[in-house]
Every structure is written in C-alpha cells, then in structure tokens.
Amino acid sequence: MSIDQPLPFWRRAGTFLWDSVREDCGYPATLMKLIKSPVKLNSPIQETAKGIGAGAVVRWHEFGSLIYERGIYRDKLNGWTHCRTYGRYGSTSIECAPLLRVGSEMQIERWRCDIQQVDGFAASKSELKEFATMDDMVEKNSPEMIDEISPKKLAKNLAWDEIRIISYVDHDYFATWAWDGRVFLMNSGGSHHFAAAKYIAARLEQPVELTGTYKIYGLCEQAITELRREYGMFVLSHEPDAWLGFNEAMARFKATYYWKTLPRPHNHQRCAIFLPLKEKRSAMVARILKENNFQDLGAYLAGLAAQSQAFINMSLRRNDG
C-alpha cells in the first residue's frame, strides 16, 4: 500500500479503539502522536532585535491580566477539564491569585540621569524598530541636526519645545522594563532633536542632566515560584492545526489544562498553557512536554524575574547614592 493512500476504515477504527483503551489506562496516545507528527505544536519564544522603540519590549509585567486578551474572564485562568458528573470534556475557569501578582511597578520621583543613559523612545516619526541606536537614527534621518559639533548646536537641539522632559513639568517620563534593562524616554515628540543632542553631547564630552519621573516595571519572584509549584507552564503554538490537535488530545486523555494569551508580540503565534500538577494526568502531560523539549515558561519567567530583581536592586542603590 502506498504511504500516500489513506488507511482503510477498519484499520483506522481499530487504531482509534486501541488508542482509546490506552488513553483510559493512563497513556496519552493521541498527544504522543501529535508531538511526533509534522504539526508544529512546539513553538518556543524567539528573541528578536528590538530596535530603540519601547513598544517592542515584551510587557511580561502585564501577563497576569492582559487588556486585549481573548476570552470572557480576563482576570481568571480559562481552560478545559473532564467533568465526571456529565461525562464530557468542557470549559472551566479558576481564580489564580499568584498570576495577578506577577507584575510589579516601582516609581522614582525626580530621578536624575545623564542624556547618555537614555537608550530609546516611546514615539517618533522614524521607524524605531529599524535602528539599533539613537545615533543610527539621527545620522540617517536628520543629519542636518548634527552637521556641527558645537555647544551652540547642542543648545539649539535641547531648546526644541517638543523635548518635553525639559520644556514641561510632569509630562514625559522615563521607563525601564527590568528584564530588558534599557532606559526609554516615554515621549510624545522631539525624538530627533533629543537624539541629536545626545549625539553632540557625547562628542563634546559634555554632561546633560535630565530630571523626571522614572518607572521600573519588574516581575515578582515569589508569585512566579507559587505558580511553578502549582502548574507546569509551557509555550505552545496557537496556530489552528496545532491548537485544535492539542485540545483533542487533551480531551481524549481527559486531562485538565488552562491557557493564557502571551504578551505582545508573542500573542498571535503562541500561547501559554498551565497544567495543574496536583492532577495525575495533567502532571503526566507536563512531564511529557518537558521530556520533548517544549519551552518551560515557568523557568523562563523565573530567569526574567531574577534578572529584574537584580536590576531593581542596582537602581535602588544608585538612587540612594
């Protein structure tokens, strides 16, 4: 028989029945076949070059309650489970307090920094994702602003009214996502003149002190530890064929799982699943996914949280100094 020809009905029926027996006995046959199939269920997070735009930084601190998330109950974990009472697989949702505490925010008033410490912007007429540094942007898109390296040209750029961190009080502010580590000016204009001023000041070796509110977004290590204690968390593809296949496999195995949208830009291609470790079958699925090198989201977030806390501690020491 050609490998391109479908199996006869009796063979398919026999395979289905045999797999059902194995599922009932505690072996996730359908899931194992899905993992070994050409369907790409495994879809780890891909780190990409972010440019100098704040919008490209992944908002992991919002993971607990995303405002654009699919689903009715945004402040709960939604999922699927087998109901023994009705004998069918159906939707469910639970409250998950640690998930709502994943993100943190710290605000420092009257924070001082030098212009050279600022790495990017919230807004610009230029495509911020195309540039690795502010220097690259101003050299390409505004060379006339840096055609003279002098104190006069520096002062002219700094006097531009749209640099509101200088020209207004309590308008623009600074922000850092601690797992990223860079300082962004959360501006509404003036990006090219600001970048030009930074460019000229660096070459003149002239300090330019800035003052404003500084917001640092971080991750709570304790909340992530609690989540990892309760759930096996993994990243899966959210493409239709992979996702429908996974849901069918979990339904046939009668295993509970919950799911959650990932922060942008990962929200379209991938999602997070939560497997309750207190349930035997869900815990088995978690073990199988780990053995087959699916991305352990819990470990990934724990690494980001440790990195975040180290950054926050360093920032506090600097501020105290």
Sequence and secondary structure as in RCSB ss.txt:
>XXXX:A:sequence
MSIDQPLPFWRRAGTFLWDSVREDCGYPATLMKLIKSPVKLNSPIQETAKGIGAGAVVRWHEFGSLIYERGIYRD
KLNGWTHCRTYGRYGSTSIECAPLLRVGSEMQIERWRCDIQQVDGFAASKSELKEFATMDDMVEKNSPEMIDEIS
PKKLAKNLAWDEIRIISYVDHDYFATWAWDGRVFLMNSGGSHHFAAAKYIAARLEQPVELTGTYKIYGLCEQAIT
ELRREYGMFVLSHEPDAWLGFNEAMARFKATYYWKTLPRPHNHQRCAIFLPLKEKRSAMVARILKENNFQDLGAY
LAGLAAQSQAFINMSLRRNDG
>XXXX:A:secstr
  TTS   HHHHHHHHHHHHHHHHTT  HHHHHHHHSSS  B        TTBGGGS  GGGTTS TT SSS TT
SEEEEEEETTTTEEEEEEE  HHHHTSEEEEEEEEEEEEGGG  EES  SS GGG SSHHHHHHHH GGGGSS S
HHHHHHHHT TT HHHHSSSSSEEEEETTT   EEE SS HHHHHHHHHHHHHHT   EEEEEEEEEEE HHHHH
HHHHHEEEEEEE SHHHHHHHHHHHHHHT  EEEEE  TTSTTTEEEEEEETTSHHHHHHHHHHHHTT  BHHHH
HHHHHHHHHHHHHHHHHHHH 
